[in-house]
């Protein structure tokens, strides 16, 4: 796993310090929670010093693919952030939330971390009203607010997952009743 060096982190933090118009930042790309915990602690301690940054959002699939990594040390590291911290999980199907994932989501919520979800609408995976409604209900039952529903990006090799905008709109209309 390649992660940012301290010099690269410092350069990003300097950019954040200089850009007074920044209000919210997002830690994403690759898997931000796979970053060495000492580096994560350093990032949070430094972000805490930047007054104009008010919100920190982390986008991650880690709780779904490696729930065991959510131990007290990682949660204590996340709690170093003294700003509102939002963890956006990327859940695409209700079957991804088993009892272990559910227990970790509730542990995170109990720790004061606000949980949001970003779902990609995927042909053949979750492109039905029934599946998405089941997913959204299961998320809410686990204290995760559905936040984004994305259509697939035009990335080479993913065309078989793409749905039309109209199909996405029809699915959401079906969920809304």
N, C-alpha and C positions, 0 to 999 in steps of 0.2 A: 504494500500500500504506500503510495506516495502522498505525503502531506506537506503542507506549507512549512517552510523553515521559519525560525524566529525572525530572520531579516524580512521575509515576505510578509509575515504577520505584522511586524512593525510598520512596514510600508503601507499596508492596508489601514492600520490604525491611524497613521499620520494623515492619510487621505480622509478618513472619517473626521478627524479633528479639524482639518482645514475646511471641510464642506459643511458650513454652519446650517445650510438648508436641509441637511439630512435629519430626519426625525426617527426613521425606522431603518434597521438594517436586517439583512437575512443571511444567516449562515447556511449555505447549501453547497451543492456541487460535490459529486462523489458521495461520501457519507460523512458529514461533519462530526457525528458522534463517535466515529471510529478514530478520531484524532486523539493523540496522546493526552491523557487527563491533565498533565502538567501544563500542556499548551492551552487546553481549554480553560483551565483556571487562570492562566496568564491573560488570555483574551478577555474573560469576564472581568477580572480585576481592572484591566485597562479600559474596557468599555464603561465600567462604573464611573470612571473619571471624566467621561465626555458628557457634559451637561445637556447638550442639544440632542443627543441620541436618547430618545424616550422609550423606544420599543425594540426588543430583540426577538427575532423570529428564527427558529431553526426548522429546516425542512429535512426530514429523515424517514427512512423506512426501517430503521434499526429495530424498533420495538416489535415489528412484524416478522422480521427475518432472523433476529437474534435477541429474543426477549431476555435471555439470561444475562446479557450485558447490563441490564438495568438493575444494578445493585445499589447499595447505600452510598458507595463511593461516587458513582456517576451522578446519582440524584443530588448528593451534597455538592458536587461540582456545579450542577445546573443552578442550584440555589444560591451560589455565589453572586449570580447576576442580581443586582439590586433594582433592576428595571422590570417592567412587565415582560415576562418571557412566555412566548407562545411556541409550542412544539406542534408542527404540522406533520402529521403522519401521512403516508401516501398509501392508502388502502383502497384496493380495487374490487374486492369481492368479500362477501360476508364470511366465507370459509377461512379467510386469513385471520379472523379473530377467534382463536380457540381459548380454552380456559386459562392457559399460561399468559397469553397476550392480554386477555381481559384483566387478569390480576395485576399485570405491570401497568396497564393504562390506569387502573384505579389507584395504584401506588403513586403514579405520577400526579394524578389529580389531587390525591390526598396531600401531596407535597406542595401544592399551590401552583403547579404548572398548568397553564391553560392549554387544552388539547383541541386542535382543529384537524380537519382532514381535507386532503386534496385527492380527488379521484380522477383517474383517466377513464374516459368512456372508451371501452375496448370491444370491438366487434368479436362476437363469439365467446366473450368472457362475462361481460356485465351489461350488454346492450339490450336490456329488457326492463320494463317498469317493475316487474316482480323482483328481479335481482337487486336493482338499485334501491328500491324501497326497503327491501330486507337489509341491505348494507347500511343505509342511512339510519334505520331504526336500531340496528345493532350498535352502530357508532354512538348514537345518542344514549342508549342504555349503558354504555361504557364511558359516559361523560366526555365524549368527543363530538364536537360540533362539525357537521358537514359544512365545508367552507368554499371549496372550488370543485366544479366538475369541468374537466378539460376535454376537448377533442384532441386527438393525437397530433403532435407536431408533424410537419412534413419531413421526417427524418428518413433517409434511405433505409430500406429493409423493414419498414413498419407499415407499409400500405395495407397489409392484410388485417391490421387492427383498426383501421380508420372507419369511422361512421360518418354519415352526412350530418350537416348542421340540422337539417329538418328532422332526421331520426332522433337526434339528441333533444330537440325541442318537443317532439311528440312524446318521448319517454318522460321528460319532466312534466308535461301536461298530465300524463297518466298518473304520475306520483301525486301531483297536486289535487287530482280528482276533479 
